[in-house]
Amino acid sequence: MFGLEEEFRVLEVRRVDVATVMVTMEQIAGEGPCPLCGVITGAVKDRPVMRLKDLPASGQQLQLRWRKRRLVCREVSCPRKSFTQAAAAVRPRGRVMERLREQMAHAIA
């Protein structure tokens, strides 16, 4: 999927209009480490959907939807009870794909 195949899988592709395609995706990895204690977990608490901005592909505007996993930390002594998975393609709490950030940075440099 446009260079994201190693990290994400496509769940749905839907045409919004003549020039726009909506792609819903999720991370391939079903587990992740707690950012506070490092314990790996796959226990899913929730699946929020994040909207992401990205570069156009094949002349089409993309509306990316990332179905993120909110995971439960299973370490009893960890004060962090839940967290969302991290991805290399998007900064934590980010709404813009890294490749779009890079292109914008080069455009203004």
N, C-alpha and C positions, 0 to 999 in steps of 0.2 A: 504494500500500500504506500506507494510514493516514498519509499525509503524508510518506512517505519515497521517493516515486516518482522524484524528481529524482536521488537518490543510489544507490538500490538497485533490484534486480530480484528478483522472487520465483522461486525454483527449484522449490519444492515446498510444498504445503499438505497437512497430514495431521491428521485428527481424532484426538486422544489419548483423550478421553472426552467426555461430554455437554457439559461446560462449558469444555473446553480444546482449543485448536488449536495445532499446531506449524507454524511457518513457517520454511523454510530460504531464505536470501537471500544475494546477493552484490552487491558494488558494481558499478555499470555501468562505471565507468572501469577499463580494463584496465592502466593505467599509473599510476605515482606517482613523486614526486620523493624522492630519498634525503634523509632528514632532516639528514644531516651535510654533504653536498657539494652537494645540489640537483640532481644529474643525474637526468633522467627516464628511467625504465626500465619495461619491460613483461615482463622475463624472470622467469618464475615459478619459485621454488625449491620451494615447498610450499603447501598449501592447508589450514591448520588451521581447525577449526570452533570458533567461540566461542559460548558460551551468553550471551544477553543478557536482562536483565529489562526489561519495558516495561509501559506502561499497558494495561488491558483494552481490547478493541475490540468494539463491538456486543454487549456483555454476555458476551463470551468472554474467558477468560484466554488470554494468548499465551505460547507458549514460542518465543522467537526463537533461531534458529541462524544465525550469520553465517559463511559460508564465505569467510574472509579470504584474501587473497593475500600470501604472503611473497615479496617480490621481491628479486632479486639486483642489487646496485649494480655497474654496468659500468665505473665510473671506477677505473682501475688504482691510482691514488695514494690513493684513499679507504680509510681503515682500517675503515669499516663495510661489511662484506661482504653483509649482507642486512638487510631490515627489512620490517615489515608495513605494509599500506596504512593510511592515516589516514582517518577519516570525521568529518564535522561532527556527525553524530547521536550519536557515542560518543566520549568522551574517550580519549586514548591509554592503553592497558592497562586501560580501563574495562570494566565488565560491566553497566552500567546505561545505558539510553538517556537522553539529555539531557532529553527531555520528562518522563520519570519523575522525574529528579533535581529538575527545576524544580517539579513538583507537590509533591514531598516537602518541598522548601524552603519553599514557600508554606504548607503544612500546619503546619509547626512555627514559622513566623514570627509 
